[in-house]
């Protein structure tokens, strides 16, 4: 007799990253860190192949896969928490510091 396991409802499954429009709504409603300016969708014809986060300093942009579009910087604890809650990837240097 073969047994079939039924996954638990509260068991964590690997989830896909939150879409940019959903994260932008979090920014507009004040549920994101104050350092986040906006979240843009990918626009490959303009050179933006991935959804990405713009920070209020005006210089830093983080892609969904954890790569920096220009120069990188350290992320605050609050930024890391929000990014990982939305199932986006942290940059390599911040992944180690979790």
FENLINFEN-V118811 format. One record per helix or strand. SS is the DSSP state (A for helix, B for strand). FROM is the first residue (numbers start at 1). TO is the last residue. If there is no record, write none. Layout:
ss->(SS | SS)
from->(FROM | FROM)
to->(TO | TO)
This chain:
ss->(A | B | B | A | B | B | B | B | A | A)
from->(20 | 36 | 43 | 44 | 48 | 52 | 61 | 68 | 77 | 92)
to->(28 | 40 | 43 | 46 | 48 | 55 | 63 | 68 | 85 | 97)
